[in-house]
Amino acid sequence: MALPADMKGRFLRITEMIETHGLSALREPHAKHLAGKLWEIRLKGRDGIARSIYATASGQRVVVLRTFVKKTQKTPQHELEIALVRLKGVKE
């Protein structure tokens, strides 16, 4: 909820695409595979870029694990570690 309005709007549009067409239809530039079960939703706005790291749980349910404003070219390892810890708490 702390993202700028234009990024929140893009996030909602991408999640609607997932609901309408399924995860298999979501590719770059909207999403990218990171590692293992982790994927990222790629958000771009006037104030910069942000990423939402997500995974799928049982029944193709999408669980957003972490959203952050990206400041470097590569996704920080710390953000991936936070997402992995949160993924362990999600029931499969």
PDB file of N, CA, C and O in Angstrom:
ATOM      1  N   MET A   1       0.819  -1.201   0.000  1.00  0.00           N
ATOM      2  CA  MET A   1       0.000   0.000   0.000  1.00  0.00           C
ATOM      3  C   MET A   1       0.862   1.264   0.000  1.00  0.00           C
ATOM      4  O   MET A   1       0.354   2.350  -0.276  1.00  0.00           O
ATOM      5  N   ALA A   2       2.143   1.143   0.301  1.00  0.00           N
ATOM      6  CA  ALA A   2       3.008   2.314   0.354  1.00  0.00           C
ATOM      7  C   ALA A   2       3.550   2.719  -1.017  1.00  0.00           C
ATOM      8  O   ALA A   2       4.237   3.733  -1.138  1.00  0.00           O
ATOM      9  N   LEU A   3       3.245   1.932  -2.045  1.00  0.00           N
ATOM     10  CA  LEU A   3       3.719   2.268  -3.384  1.00  0.00           C
ATOM     11  C   LEU A   3       2.989   3.488  -3.925  1.00  0.00           C
ATOM     12  O   LEU A   3       1.857   3.762  -3.526  1.00  0.00           O
ATOM     13  N   PRO A   4       3.632   4.226  -4.835  1.00  0.00           N
ATOM     14  CA  PRO A   4       2.952   5.339  -5.494  1.00  0.00           C
ATOM     15  C   PRO A   4       1.725   4.841  -6.273  1.00  0.00           C
ATOM     16  O   PRO A   4       1.654   3.670  -6.645  1.00  0.00           O
ATOM     17  N   ALA A   5       0.781   5.725  -6.509  1.00  0.00           N
ATOM     18  CA  ALA A   5      -0.491   5.358  -7.131  1.00  0.00           C
ATOM     19  C   ALA A   5      -0.317   4.693  -8.492  1.00  0.00           C
ATOM     20  O   ALA A   5      -1.024   3.733  -8.795  1.00  0.00           O
ATOM     21  N   ASP A   6       0.608   5.181  -9.321  1.00  0.00           N
ATOM     22  CA  ASP A   6       0.765   4.585 -10.649  1.00  0.00           C
ATOM     23  C   ASP A   6       1.293   3.151 -10.568  1.00  0.00           C
ATOM     24  O   ASP A   6       0.917   2.308 -11.382  1.00  0.00           O
ATOM     25  N   MET A   7       2.161   2.869  -9.593  1.00  0.00           N
ATOM     26  CA  MET A   7       2.666   1.501  -9.428  1.00  0.00           C
ATOM     27  C   MET A   7       1.595   0.578  -8.852  1.00  0.00           C
ATOM     28  O   MET A   7       1.506  -0.589  -9.234  1.00  0.00           O
ATOM     29  N   LYS A   8       0.787   1.097  -7.936  1.00  0.00           N
ATOM     30  CA  LYS A   8      -0.322   0.295  -7.397  1.00  0.00           C
ATOM     31  C   LYS A   8      -1.289  -0.084  -8.510  1.00  0.00           C
ATOM     32  O   LYS A   8      -1.771  -1.215  -8.573  1.00  0.00           O
ATOM     33  N   GLY A   9      -1.566   0.882  -9.390  1.00  0.00           N
ATOM     34  CA  GLY A   9      -2.454   0.610 -10.518  1.00  0.00           C
ATOM     35  C   GLY A   9      -1.896  -0.459 -11.431  1.00  0.00           C
ATOM     36  O   GLY A   9      -2.628  -1.341 -11.881  1.00  0.00           O
ATOM     37  N   ARG A  10      -0.601  -0.387 -11.710  1.00  0.00           N
ATOM     38  CA  ARG A  10       0.032  -1.403 -12.559  1.00  0.00           C
ATOM     39  C   ARG A  10      -0.007  -2.766 -11.872  1.00  0.00           C
ATOM     40  O   ARG A  10      -0.263  -3.779 -12.522  1.00  0.00           O
ATOM     41  N   PHE A  11       0.244  -2.799 -10.568  1.00  0.00           N
ATOM     42  CA  PHE A  11       0.182  -4.050  -9.813  1.00  0.00           C
ATOM     43  C   PHE A  11      -1.212  -4.674  -9.931  1.00  0.00           C
ATOM     44  O   PHE A  11      -1.340  -5.878 -10.154  1.00  0.00           O
ATOM     45  N   LEU A  12      -2.242  -3.860  -9.782  1.00  0.00           N
ATOM     46  CA  LEU A  12      -3.611  -4.373  -9.891  1.00  0.00           C
ATOM     47  C   LEU A  12      -3.907  -4.887 -11.291  1.00  0.00           C
ATOM     48  O   LEU A  12      -4.574  -5.911 -11.441  1.00  0.00           O
ATOM     49  N   ARG A  13      -3.425  -4.198 -12.319  1.00  0.00           N
ATOM     50  CA  ARG A  13      -3.635  -4.671 -13.695  1.00  0.00           C
ATOM     51  C   ARG A  13      -2.953  -6.009 -13.926  1.00  0.00           C
ATOM     52  O   ARG A  13      -3.519  -6.889 -14.575  1.00  0.00           O
ATOM     53  N   ILE A  14      -1.753  -6.172 -13.408  1.00  0.00           N
ATOM     54  CA  ILE A  14      -1.036  -7.437 -13.578  1.00  0.00           C
ATOM     55  C   ILE A  14      -1.739  -8.564 -12.836  1.00  0.00           C
ATOM     56  O   ILE A  14      -1.845  -9.673 -13.360  1.00  0.00           O
ATOM     57  N   THR A  15      -2.222  -8.297 -11.622  1.00  0.00           N
ATOM     58  CA  THR A  15      -2.943  -9.350 -10.896  1.00  0.00           C
ATOM     59  C   THR A  15      -4.243  -9.708 -11.601  1.00  0.00           C
ATOM     60  O   THR A  15      -4.660 -10.866 -11.561  1.00  0.00           O
ATOM     61  N   GLU A  16      -4.894  -8.746 -12.243  1.00  0.00           N
ATOM     62  CA  GLU A  16      -6.089  -9.053 -13.045  1.00  0.00           C
ATOM     63  C   GLU A  16      -5.726  -9.925 -14.235  1.00  0.00           C
ATOM     64  O   GLU A  16      -6.491 -10.817 -14.600  1.00  0.00           O
ATOM     65  N   MET A  17      -4.561  -9.681 -14.851  1.00  0.00           N
ATOM     66  CA  MET A  17      -4.104 -10.529 -15.958  1.00  0.00           C
ATOM     67  C   MET A  17      -3.898 -11.963 -15.480  1.00  0.00           C
ATOM     68  O   MET A  17      -4.228 -12.912 -16.192  1.00  0.00           O
ATOM     69  N   ILE A  18      -3.351 -12.119 -14.272  1.00  0.00           N
ATOM     70  CA  ILE A  18      -3.146 -13.453 -13.715  1.00  0.00           C
ATOM     71  C   ILE A  18      -4.494 -14.139 -13.519  1.00  0.00           C
ATOM     72  O   ILE A  18      -4.652 -15.307 -13.875  1.00  0.00           O
ATOM     73  N   GLU A  19      -5.461 -13.424 -12.956  1.00  0.00           N
ATOM     74  CA  GLU A  19      -6.784 -14.002 -12.722  1.00  0.00           C
ATOM     75  C   GLU A  19      -7.478 -14.368 -14.027  1.00  0.00           C
ATOM     76  O   GLU A  19      -8.141 -15.402 -14.105  1.00  0.00           O
ATOM     77  N   THR A  20      -7.335 -13.534 -15.048  1.00  0.00           N
ATOM     78  CA  THR A  20      -8.022 -13.753 -16.318  1.00  0.00           C
ATOM     79  C   THR A  20      -7.353 -14.821 -17.173  1.00  0.00           C
ATOM     80  O   THR A  20      -8.022 -15.717 -17.685  1.00  0.00           O
ATOM     81  N   HIS A  21      -6.041 -14.729 -17.327  1.00  0.00           N
ATOM     82  CA  HIS A  21      -5.324 -15.590 -18.270  1.00  0.00           C
ATOM     83  C   HIS A  21      -4.492 -16.682 -17.612  1.00  0.00           C
ATOM     84  O   HIS A  21      -4.035 -17.600 -18.293  1.00  0.00           O
ATOM     85  N   GLY A  22      -4.290 -16.599 -16.306  1.00  0.00           N
ATOM     86  CA  GLY A  22      -3.487 -17.586 -15.605  1.00  0.00           C
ATOM     87  C   GLY A  22      -2.022 -17.209 -15.555  1.00  0.00           C
ATOM     88  O   GLY A  22      -1.558 -16.350 -16.306  1.00  0.00           O
ATOM     89  N   LEU A  23      -1.306 -17.858 -14.668  1.00  0.00           N
ATOM     90  CA  LEU A  23       0.116 -17.567 -14.484  1.00  0.00           C
ATOM     91  C   LEU A  23       0.951 -17.908 -15.706  1.00  0.00           C
ATOM     92  O   LEU A  23       1.950 -17.244 -15.980  1.00  0.00           O
ATOM     93  N   SER A  24       0.555 -18.928 -16.438  1.00  0.00           N
ATOM     94  CA  SER A  24       1.352 -19.348 -17.589  1.00  0.00           C
ATOM     95  C   SER A  24       1.406 -18.280 -18.677  1.00  0.00           C
ATOM     96  O   SER A  24       2.334 -18.282 -19.486  1.00  0.00           O
ATOM     97  N   ALA A  25       0.442 -17.376 -18.719  1.00  0.00           N
ATOM     98  CA  ALA A  25       0.414 -16.325 -19.733  1.00  0.00           C
ATOM     99  C   ALA A  25       1.240 -15.104 -19.326  1.00  0.00           C
ATOM    100  O   ALA A  25       1.478 -14.215 -20.144  1.00  0.00           O
ATOM    101  N   LEU A  26       1.665 -15.059 -18.101  1.00  0.00           N
ATOM    102  CA  LEU A  26       2.392 -13.891 -17.593  1.00  0.00           C
ATOM    103  C   LEU A  26       3.891 -14.056 -17.848  1.00  0.00           C
ATOM    104  O   LEU A  26       4.532 -14.930 -17.265  1.00  0.00           O
ATOM    105  N   ARG A  27       4.432 -13.232 -18.698  1.00  0.00           N
ATOM    106  CA  ARG A  27       5.853 -13.265 -19.053  1.00  0.00           C
ATOM    107  C   ARG A  27       6.429 -11.856 -19.007  1.00  0.00           C
ATOM    108  O   ARG A  27       5.732 -10.897 -18.674  1.00  0.00           O
ATOM    109  N   GLU A  28       7.716 -11.743 -19.347  1.00  0.00           N
ATOM    110  CA  GLU A  28       8.353 -10.433 -19.404  1.00  0.00           C
ATOM    111  C   GLU A  28       7.621  -9.562 -20.404  1.00  0.00           C
ATOM    112  O   GLU A  28       7.211 -10.078 -21.444  1.00  0.00           O
ATOM    113  N   PRO A  29       7.438  -8.319 -20.167  1.00  0.00           N
ATOM    114  CA  PRO A  29       8.062  -7.477 -19.159  1.00  0.00           C
ATOM    115  C   PRO A  29       7.301  -7.430 -17.846  1.00  0.00           C
ATOM    116  O   PRO A  29       7.693  -6.690 -16.944  1.00  0.00           O
ATOM    117  N   HIS A  30       6.218  -8.202 -17.707  1.00  0.00           N
ATOM    118  CA  HIS A  30       5.388  -8.138 -16.503  1.00  0.00           C
ATOM    119  C   HIS A  30       5.910  -8.986 -15.360  1.00  0.00           C
ATOM    120  O   HIS A  30       5.765  -8.613 -14.196  1.00  0.00           O
ATOM    121  N   ALA A  31       6.510 -10.108 -15.672  1.00  0.00           N
ATOM    122  CA  ALA A  31       6.981 -11.025 -14.634  1.00  0.00           C
ATOM    123  C   ALA A  31       8.269 -11.702 -15.088  1.00  0.00           C
ATOM    124  O   ALA A  31       8.568 -11.781 -16.279  1.00  0.00           O
ATOM    125  N   LYS A  32       9.020 -12.188 -14.106  1.00  0.00           N
ATOM    126  CA  LYS A  32      10.269 -12.873 -14.410  1.00  0.00           C
ATOM    127  C   LYS A  32      10.541 -13.896 -13.322  1.00  0.00           C
ATOM    128  O   LYS A  32      10.284 -13.643 -12.145  1.00  0.00           O
ATOM    129  N   HIS A  33      11.067 -15.063 -13.719  1.00  0.00           N
ATOM    130  CA  HIS A  33      11.428 -16.099 -12.767  1.00  0.00           C
ATOM    131  C   HIS A  33      12.720 -15.703 -12.072  1.00  0.00           C
ATOM    132  O   HIS A  33      13.663 -15.250 -12.720  1.00  0.00           O
ATOM    133  N   LEU A  34      12.766 -15.873 -10.752  1.00  0.00           N
ATOM    134  CA  LEU A  34      13.971 -15.545  -9.981  1.00  0.00           C
ATOM    135  C   LEU A  34      14.768 -16.798  -9.656  1.00  0.00           C
ATOM    136  O   LEU A  34      15.891 -16.972 -10.127  1.00  0.00           O
ATOM    137  N   ALA A  35      14.174 -17.672  -8.843  1.00  0.00           N
ATOM    138  CA  ALA A  35      14.844 -18.907  -8.438  1.00  0.00           C
ATOM    139  C   ALA A  35      13.834 -19.815  -7.764  1.00  0.00           C
ATOM    140  O   ALA A  35      12.976 -19.350  -7.014  1.00  0.00           O
ATOM    141  N   GLY A  36      13.936 -21.111  -8.029  1.00  0.00           N
ATOM    142  CA  GLY A  36      13.023 -22.066  -7.390  1.00  0.00           C
ATOM    143  C   GLY A  36      11.579 -21.708  -7.626  1.00  0.00           C
ATOM    144  O   GLY A  36      11.139 -21.608  -8.771  1.00  0.00           O
ATOM    145  N   LYS A  37      10.828 -21.512  -6.544  1.00  0.00           N
ATOM    146  CA  LYS A  37       9.412 -21.166  -6.635  1.00  0.00           C
ATOM    147  C   LYS A  37       9.169 -19.664  -6.709  1.00  0.00           C
ATOM    148  O   LYS A  37       8.026 -19.224  -6.832  1.00  0.00           O
ATOM    149  N   LEU A  38      10.233 -18.879  -6.634  1.00  0.00           N
ATOM    150  CA  LEU A  38      10.075 -17.419  -6.571  1.00  0.00           C
ATOM    151  C   LEU A  38      10.035 -16.774  -7.955  1.00  0.00           C
ATOM    152  O   LEU A  38      10.862 -17.062  -8.821  1.00  0.00           O
ATOM    153  N   TRP A  39       9.061 -15.904  -8.135  1.00  0.00           N
ATOM    154  CA  TRP A  39       8.900 -15.102  -9.339  1.00  0.00           C
ATOM    155  C   TRP A  39       8.747 -13.652  -8.903  1.00  0.00           C
ATOM    156  O   TRP A  39       8.463 -13.378  -7.737  1.00  0.00           O
ATOM    157  N   GLU A  40       8.936 -12.722  -9.840  1.00  0.00           N
ATOM    158  CA  GLU A  40       8.733 -11.329  -9.495  1.00  0.00           C
ATOM    159  C   GLU A  40       7.779 -10.667 -10.474  1.00  0.00           C
ATOM    160  O   GLU A  40       7.806 -10.936 -11.675  1.00  0.00           O
ATOM    161  N   ILE A  41       6.939  -9.800  -9.939  1.00  0.00           N
ATOM    162  CA  ILE A  41       6.106  -8.918 -10.745  1.00  0.00           C
ATOM    163  C   ILE A  41       6.907  -7.636 -10.878  1.00  0.00           C
ATOM    164  O   ILE A  41       7.376  -7.079  -9.885  1.00  0.00           O
ATOM    165  N   ARG A  42       7.059  -7.174 -12.110  1.00  0.00           N
ATOM    166  CA  ARG A  42       7.907  -6.017 -12.389  1.00  0.00           C
ATOM    167  C   ARG A  42       7.034  -4.783 -12.581  1.00  0.00           C
ATOM    168  O   ARG A  42       6.184  -4.738 -13.470  1.00  0.00           O
ATOM    169  N   LEU A  43       7.257  -3.794 -11.740  1.00  0.00           N
ATOM    170  CA  LEU A  43       6.463  -2.566 -11.755  1.00  0.00           C
ATOM    171  C   LEU A  43       7.344  -1.378 -12.109  1.00  0.00           C
ATOM    172  O   LEU A  43       8.454  -1.238 -11.597  1.00  0.00           O
ATOM    173  N   LYS A  44       6.841  -0.534 -12.981  1.00  0.00           N
ATOM    174  CA  LYS A  44       7.568   0.665 -13.371  1.00  0.00           C
ATOM    175  C   LYS A  44       6.623   1.847 -13.256  1.00  0.00           C
ATOM    176  O   LYS A  44       5.457   1.753 -13.640  1.00  0.00           O
ATOM    177  N   GLY A  45       7.118   2.958 -12.731  1.00  0.00           N
ATOM    178  CA  GLY A  45       6.303   4.153 -12.576  1.00  0.00           C
ATOM    179  C   GLY A  45       7.136   5.406 -12.683  1.00  0.00           C
ATOM    180  O   GLY A  45       8.342   5.353 -12.927  1.00  0.00           O
ATOM    181  N   ARG A  46       6.492   6.514 -12.500  1.00  0.00           N
ATOM    182  CA  ARG A  46       7.198   7.801 -12.593  1.00  0.00           C
ATOM    183  C   ARG A  46       8.278   7.945 -11.536  1.00  0.00           C
ATOM    184  O   ARG A  46       9.287   8.610 -11.771  1.00  0.00           O
ATOM    185  N   ASP A  47       8.085   7.341 -10.389  1.00  0.00           N
ATOM    186  CA  ASP A  47       9.027   7.490  -9.279  1.00  0.00           C
ATOM    187  C   ASP A  47      10.115   6.426  -9.252  1.00  0.00           C
ATOM    188  O   ASP A  47      10.911   6.395  -8.314  1.00  0.00           O
ATOM    189  N   GLY A  48      10.173   5.558 -10.247  1.00  0.00           N
ATOM    190  CA  GLY A  48      11.202   4.522 -10.281  1.00  0.00           C
ATOM    191  C   GLY A  48      10.601   3.164 -10.586  1.00  0.00           C
ATOM    192  O   GLY A  48       9.578   3.052 -11.261  1.00  0.00           O
ATOM    193  N   ILE A  49      11.267   2.124 -10.068  1.00  0.00           N
ATOM    194  CA  ILE A  49      10.789   0.765 -10.281  1.00  0.00           C
ATOM    195  C   ILE A  49      10.614   0.054  -8.943  1.00  0.00           C
ATOM    196  O   ILE A  49      11.267   0.382  -7.952  1.00  0.00           O
ATOM    197  N   ALA A  50       9.723  -0.919  -8.943  1.00  0.00           N
ATOM    198  CA  ALA A  50       9.487  -1.731  -7.748  1.00  0.00           C
ATOM    199  C   ALA A  50       9.305  -3.173  -8.193  1.00  0.00           C
ATOM    200  O   ALA A  50       9.044  -3.450  -9.363  1.00  0.00           O
ATOM    201  N   ARG A  51       9.444  -4.063  -7.265  1.00  0.00           N
ATOM    202  CA  ARG A  51       9.258  -5.485  -7.533  1.00  0.00           C
ATOM    203  C   ARG A  51       8.402  -6.093  -6.437  1.00  0.00           C
ATOM    204  O   ARG A  51       8.493  -5.704  -5.273  1.00  0.00           O
ATOM    205  N   SER A  52       7.571  -7.053  -6.822  1.00  0.00           N
ATOM    206  CA  SER A  52       6.812  -7.865  -5.873  1.00  0.00           C
ATOM    207  C   SER A  52       7.235  -9.299  -6.105  1.00  0.00           C
ATOM    208  O   SER A  52       7.061  -9.833  -7.200  1.00  0.00           O
ATOM    209  N   ILE A  53       7.786  -9.921  -5.086  1.00  0.00           N
ATOM    210  CA  ILE A  53       8.202 -11.318  -5.192  1.00  0.00           C
ATOM    211  C   ILE A  53       7.023 -12.174  -4.773  1.00  0.00           C
ATOM    212  O   ILE A  53       6.425 -11.957  -3.720  1.00  0.00           O
ATOM    213  N   TYR A  54       6.693 -13.155  -5.612  1.00  0.00           N
ATOM    214  CA  TYR A  54       5.555 -14.021  -5.320  1.00  0.00           C
ATOM    215  C   TYR A  54       5.885 -15.475  -5.607  1.00  0.00           C
ATOM    216  O   TYR A  54       6.885 -15.793  -6.250  1.00  0.00           O
ATOM    217  N   ALA A  55       5.017 -16.347  -5.113  1.00  0.00           N
ATOM    218  CA  ALA A  55       5.118 -17.781  -5.366  1.00  0.00           C
ATOM    219  C   ALA A  55       3.695 -18.314  -5.498  1.00  0.00           C
ATOM    220  O   ALA A  55       2.733 -17.636  -5.136  1.00  0.00           O
ATOM    221  N   THR A  56       3.572 -19.517  -6.011  1.00  0.00           N
ATOM    222  CA  THR A  56       2.255 -20.137  -6.085  1.00  0.00           C
ATOM    223  C   THR A  56       2.128 -21.159  -4.973  1.00  0.00           C
ATOM    224  O   THR A  56       3.074 -21.876  -4.646  1.00  0.00           O
ATOM    225  N   ALA A  57       0.949 -21.206  -4.409  1.00  0.00           N
ATOM    226  CA  ALA A  57       0.647 -22.200  -3.379  1.00  0.00           C
ATOM    227  C   ALA A  57      -0.341 -23.189  -3.995  1.00  0.00           C
ATOM    228  O   ALA A  57      -0.510 -23.217  -5.214  1.00  0.00           O
ATOM    229  N   SER A  58      -0.976 -23.976  -3.187  1.00  0.00           N
ATOM    230  CA  SER A  58      -1.894 -25.002  -3.685  1.00  0.00           C
ATOM    231  C   SER A  58      -2.984 -24.386  -4.548  1.00  0.00           C
ATOM    232  O   SER A  58      -3.490 -23.303  -4.254  1.00  0.00           O
ATOM    233  N   GLY A  59      -3.337 -25.093  -5.620  1.00  0.00           N
ATOM    234  CA  GLY A  59      -4.408 -24.653  -6.492  1.00  0.00           C
ATOM    235  C   GLY A  59      -4.071 -23.424  -7.317  1.00  0.00           C
ATOM    236  O   GLY A  59      -4.967 -22.659  -7.676  1.00  0.00           O
ATOM    237  N   GLN A  60      -2.798 -23.220  -7.624  1.00  0.00           N
ATOM    238  CA  GLN A  60      -2.347 -22.064  -8.411  1.00  0.00           C
ATOM    239  C   GLN A  60      -2.670 -20.731  -7.734  1.00  0.00           C
ATOM    240  O   GLN A  60      -2.763 -19.705  -8.409  1.00  0.00           O
ATOM    241  N   ARG A  61      -2.839 -20.734  -6.422  1.00  0.00           N
ATOM    242  CA  ARG A  61      -3.073 -19.506  -5.672  1.00  0.00           C
ATOM    243  C   ARG A  61      -1.768 -18.730  -5.607  1.00  0.00           C
ATOM    244  O   ARG A  61      -0.730 -19.285  -5.245  1.00  0.00           O
ATOM    245  N   VAL A  62      -1.813 -17.446  -5.955  1.00  0.00           N
ATOM    246  CA  VAL A  62      -0.625 -16.598  -5.948  1.00  0.00           C
ATOM    247  C   VAL A  62      -0.504 -15.922  -4.590  1.00  0.00           C
ATOM    248  O   VAL A  62      -1.463 -15.339  -4.084  1.00  0.00           O
ATOM    249  N   VAL A  63       0.692 -16.008  -4.004  1.00  0.00           N
ATOM    250  CA  VAL A  63       0.959 -15.397  -2.713  1.00  0.00           C
ATOM    251  C   VAL A  63       2.093 -14.394  -2.893  1.00  0.00           C
ATOM    252  O   VAL A  63       3.217 -14.775  -3.217  1.00  0.00           O
ATOM    253  N   VAL A  64       1.796 -13.108  -2.682  1.00  0.00           N
ATOM    254  CA  VAL A  64       2.830 -12.075  -2.745  1.00  0.00           C
ATOM    255  C   VAL A  64       3.569 -12.089  -1.415  1.00  0.00           C
ATOM    256  O   VAL A  64       2.974 -11.907  -0.353  1.00  0.00           O
ATOM    257  N   LEU A  65       4.876 -12.307  -1.496  1.00  0.00           N
ATOM    258  CA  LEU A  65       5.693 -12.472  -0.295  1.00  0.00           C
ATOM    259  C   LEU A  65       6.401 -11.190   0.128  1.00  0.00           C
ATOM    260  O   LEU A  65       6.640 -10.968   1.315  1.00  0.00           O
ATOM    261  N   ARG A  66       6.733 -10.352  -0.845  1.00  0.00           N
ATOM    262  CA  ARG A  66       7.501  -9.139  -0.532  1.00  0.00           C
ATOM    263  C   ARG A  66       7.380  -8.151  -1.686  1.00  0.00           C
ATOM    264  O   ARG A  66       7.465  -8.542  -2.851  1.00  0.00           O
ATOM    265  N   THR A  67       7.184  -6.884  -1.372  1.00  0.00           N
ATOM    266  CA  THR A  67       7.181  -5.810  -2.363  1.00  0.00           C
ATOM    267  C   THR A  67       8.159  -4.747  -1.890  1.00  0.00           C
ATOM    268  O   THR A  67       8.157  -4.367  -0.719  1.00  0.00           O
ATOM    269  N   PHE A  68       8.986  -4.273  -2.798  1.00  0.00           N
ATOM    270  CA  PHE A  68       9.998  -3.280  -2.433  1.00  0.00           C
ATOM    271  C   PHE A  68      10.318  -2.396  -3.629  1.00  0.00           C
ATOM    272  O   PHE A  68      10.115  -2.785  -4.779  1.00  0.00           O
ATOM    273  N   VAL A  69      10.820  -1.205  -3.341  1.00  0.00           N
ATOM    274  CA  VAL A  69      11.295  -0.293  -4.376  1.00  0.00           C
ATOM    275  C   VAL A  69      12.724  -0.698  -4.693  1.00  0.00           C
ATOM    276  O   VAL A  69      13.561  -0.837  -3.802  1.00  0.00           O
ATOM    277  N   LYS A  70      12.983  -0.883  -5.964  1.00  0.00           N
ATOM    278  CA  LYS A  70      14.281  -1.377  -6.393  1.00  0.00           C
ATOM    279  C   LYS A  70      15.225  -0.214  -6.682  1.00  0.00           C
ATOM    280  O   LYS A  70      14.867   0.724  -7.395  1.00  0.00           O
ATOM    281  N   LYS A  71      16.425  -0.281  -6.126  1.00  0.00           N
ATOM    282  CA  LYS A  71      17.401   0.797  -6.271  1.00  0.00           C
ATOM    283  C   LYS A  71      18.620   0.385  -7.095  1.00  0.00           C
ATOM    284  O   LYS A  71      19.373   1.243  -7.557  1.00  0.00           O
ATOM    285  N   THR A  72      18.819  -0.916  -7.279  1.00  0.00           N
ATOM    286  CA  THR A  72      19.984  -1.411  -8.010  1.00  0.00           C
ATOM    287  C   THR A  72      19.538  -2.267  -9.190  1.00  0.00           C
ATOM    288  O   THR A  72      18.363  -2.617  -9.305  1.00  0.00           O
ATOM    289  N   GLN A  73      20.476  -2.597 -10.056  1.00  0.00           N
ATOM    290  CA  GLN A  73      20.179  -3.396 -11.243  1.00  0.00           C
ATOM    291  C   GLN A  73      19.698  -4.800 -10.866  1.00  0.00           C
ATOM    292  O   GLN A  73      18.743  -5.315 -11.446  1.00  0.00           O
ATOM    293  N   LYS A  74      20.361  -5.402  -9.902  1.00  0.00           N
ATOM    294  CA  LYS A  74      20.065  -6.777  -9.495  1.00  0.00           C
ATOM    295  C   LYS A  74      19.169  -6.785  -8.256  1.00  0.00           C
ATOM    296  O   LYS A  74      19.280  -5.913  -7.394  1.00  0.00           O
ATOM    297  N   THR A  75      18.282  -7.774  -8.177  1.00  0.00           N
ATOM    298  CA  THR A  75      17.439  -7.909  -6.992  1.00  0.00           C
ATOM    299  C   THR A  75      18.331  -8.233  -5.792  1.00  0.00           C
ATOM    300  O   THR A  75      19.077  -9.212  -5.826  1.00  0.00           O
ATOM    301  N   PRO A  76      18.263  -7.427  -4.739  1.00  0.00           N
ATOM    302  CA  PRO A  76      19.130  -7.652  -3.571  1.00  0.00           C
ATOM    303  C   PRO A  76      18.886  -9.020  -2.926  1.00  0.00           C
ATOM    304  O   PRO A  76      17.746  -9.464  -2.789  1.00  0.00           O
ATOM    305  N   GLN A  77      19.964  -9.664  -2.541  1.00  0.00           N
ATOM    306  CA  GLN A  77      19.885 -10.978  -1.899  1.00  0.00           C
ATOM    307  C   GLN A  77      19.046 -10.917  -0.628  1.00  0.00           C
ATOM    308  O   GLN A  77      18.331 -11.869  -0.316  1.00  0.00           O
ATOM    309  N   HIS A  78      19.124  -9.825   0.102  1.00  0.00           N
ATOM    310  CA  HIS A  78      18.348  -9.657   1.333  1.00  0.00           C
ATOM    311  C   HIS A  78      16.843  -9.763   1.054  1.00  0.00           C
ATOM    312  O   HIS A  78      16.112 -10.357   1.847  1.00  0.00           O
ATOM    313  N   GLU A  79      16.381  -9.200  -0.051  1.00  0.00           N
ATOM    314  CA  GLU A  79      14.959  -9.268  -0.406  1.00  0.00           C
ATOM    315  C   GLU A  79      14.553 -10.702  -0.731  1.00  0.00           C
ATOM    316  O   GLU A  79      13.461 -11.136  -0.366  1.00  0.00           O
ATOM    317  N   LEU A  80      15.425 -11.436  -1.413  1.00  0.00           N
ATOM    318  CA  LEU A  80      15.143 -12.842  -1.714  1.00  0.00           C
ATOM    319  C   LEU A  80      15.072 -13.670  -0.433  1.00  0.00           C
ATOM    320  O   LEU A  80      14.220 -14.550  -0.308  1.00  0.00           O
ATOM    321  N   GLU A  81      15.960 -13.392   0.513  1.00  0.00           N
ATOM    322  CA  GLU A  81      15.969 -14.125   1.782  1.00  0.00           C
ATOM    323  C   GLU A  81      14.685 -13.867   2.570  1.00  0.00           C
ATOM    324  O   GLU A  81      14.124 -14.793   3.157  1.00  0.00           O
ATOM    325  N   ILE A  82      14.217 -12.625   2.588  1.00  0.00           N
ATOM    326  CA  ILE A  82      12.959 -12.309   3.266  1.00  0.00           C
ATOM    327  C   ILE A  82      11.812 -13.089   2.627  1.00  0.00           C
ATOM    328  O   ILE A  82      10.977 -13.661   3.328  1.00  0.00           O
ATOM    329  N   ALA A  83      11.776 -13.111   1.303  1.00  0.00           N
ATOM    330  CA  ALA A  83      10.713 -13.833   0.594  1.00  0.00           C
ATOM    331  C   ALA A  83      10.768 -15.330   0.894  1.00  0.00           C
ATOM    332  O   ALA A  83       9.727 -15.961   1.080  1.00  0.00           O
ATOM    333  N   LEU A  84      11.963 -15.897   0.942  1.00  0.00           N
ATOM    334  CA  LEU A  84      12.092 -17.333   1.233  1.00  0.00           C
ATOM    335  C   LEU A  84      11.617 -17.666   2.637  1.00  0.00           C
ATOM    336  O   LEU A  84      10.974 -18.695   2.844  1.00  0.00           O
ATOM    337  N   VAL A  85      11.926 -16.811   3.604  1.00  0.00           N
ATOM    338  CA  VAL A  85      11.464 -17.029   4.983  1.00  0.00           C
ATOM    339  C   VAL A  85       9.938 -16.981   5.023  1.00  0.00           C
ATOM    340  O   VAL A  85       9.306 -17.806   5.683  1.00  0.00           O
ATOM    341  N   ARG A  86       9.355 -16.027   4.326  1.00  0.00           N
ATOM    342  CA  ARG A  86       7.891 -15.904   4.300  1.00  0.00           C
ATOM    343  C   ARG A  86       7.255 -17.071   3.553  1.00  0.00           C
ATOM    344  O   ARG A  86       6.156 -17.505   3.899  1.00  0.00           O
ATOM    345  N   LEU A  87       7.939 -17.582   2.531  1.00  0.00           N
ATOM    346  CA  LEU A  87       7.412 -18.725   1.781  1.00  0.00           C
ATOM    347  C   LEU A  87       7.295 -19.953   2.672  1.00  0.00           C
ATOM    348  O   LEU A  87       6.357 -20.736   2.522  1.00  0.00           O
ATOM    349  N   LYS A  88       8.232 -20.132   3.595  1.00  0.00           N
ATOM    350  CA  LYS A  88       8.174 -21.268   4.522  1.00  0.00           C
ATOM    351  C   LYS A  88       6.923 -21.223   5.385  1.00  0.00           C
ATOM    352  O   LYS A  88       6.431 -22.266   5.816  1.00  0.00           O
ATOM    353  N   GLY A  89       6.401 -20.023   5.644  1.00  0.00           N
ATOM    354  CA  GLY A  89       5.210 -19.879   6.470  1.00  0.00           C
ATOM    355  C   GLY A  89       3.899 -20.054   5.710  1.00  0.00           C
ATOM    356  O   GLY A  89       2.827 -20.080   6.315  1.00  0.00           O
ATOM    357  N   VAL A  90       3.982 -20.174   4.378  1.00  0.00           N
ATOM    358  CA  VAL A  90       2.775 -20.340   3.552  1.00  0.00           C
ATOM    359  C   VAL A  90       2.419 -21.808   3.474  1.00  0.00           C
ATOM    360  O   VAL A  90       3.277 -22.648   3.204  1.00  0.00           O
ATOM    361  N   LYS A  91       1.155 -22.119   3.710  1.00  0.00           N
ATOM    362  CA  LYS A  91       0.724 -23.521   3.626  1.00  0.00           C
ATOM    363  C   LYS A  91       0.608 -23.918   2.167  1.00  0.00           C
ATOM    364  O   LYS A  91      -0.020 -23.219   1.372  1.00  0.00           O
ATOM    365  N   GLU A  92       1.211 -25.035   1.821  1.00  0.00           N
ATOM    366  CA  GLU A  92       1.185 -25.540   0.441  1.00  0.00           C
ATOM    367  C   GLU A  92      -0.135 -26.135   0.086  1.00  0.00           C
ATOM    368  O   GLU A  92      -0.319 -26.603  -1.037  1.00  0.00           O
TER     369      GLU A  92
END
